[in-house]
Amino acid sequence: MSKFVIYQGSGEWSALYVDGKLDRVGDHYLADERLRELVGAETVQSDDFMRGGDYRDDAAPTLDDLNAYAIDRAEKAEHAEQLREQAAELLAQAEKLSAER
C-alpha cells in the first residue's frame, strides 16, 4: 500500500508525495484532488451530509443516514413545488372570480 504525505505551505501551495516521491505541487486543492484520485475516493458536492444543520453533531453518522436525508429533502422540495403550483392556480381562479363581479 502506498504512503501519501501532503505538505501544506503557509501560502496557497501544497506538495503531495507518494511513496516518498513528489507527485503533485501547486494550489492546495490540486494536491487534495490528486490524493482523492489516487485512493479512489468519490467526491460529492453537496451539503446534505450536514442534514440541514451547522454543527458537528448534525453530520450524518452513516451514508445511509445521509441518503435518507437527501431523499426526504428532495421529496419535500417536490411537494412544496406542487403546492406552489396549486396556490398559483387557486389565485388565478380567485382573480377570475373577482373580475366577474
URZI-V935132 format. One line per field, one symbol per residue. ss: DSSP state (2 for helix, 1 for strand, 0 for the rest). phi: phi as a letter, one per 40 degrees, with the letter a starting at -180 (. if undefined). psi: psi as a letter, one per 30 degrees, with the letter a starting at -180 (. if undefined). A space follows every 10 residues. Layout:
BEGIN
ss->???
phi->???
psi->???
END
This chain:
BEGIN
ss->0001111100 0011111100 1111111222 2222222220 0000000222 0000022200 0022222222 2222222222 2222222222 2222222220 0
phi->.cbbbbbbcc cbbbbbbbfg bcbabiddcc cccccdcccg ccbbcacdcc fgbbbdcccc cbcccccccc cccccccccc cccccccccc cccccccccc c
psi->klkkkkkklf bgklkkkjhf kkekkalefe eeeeeeeefg kkkkjkgfff hgagleffkk fleeeeeeee eeeeeeeeee eeeeeeeeee eeeeeeeeff .
END
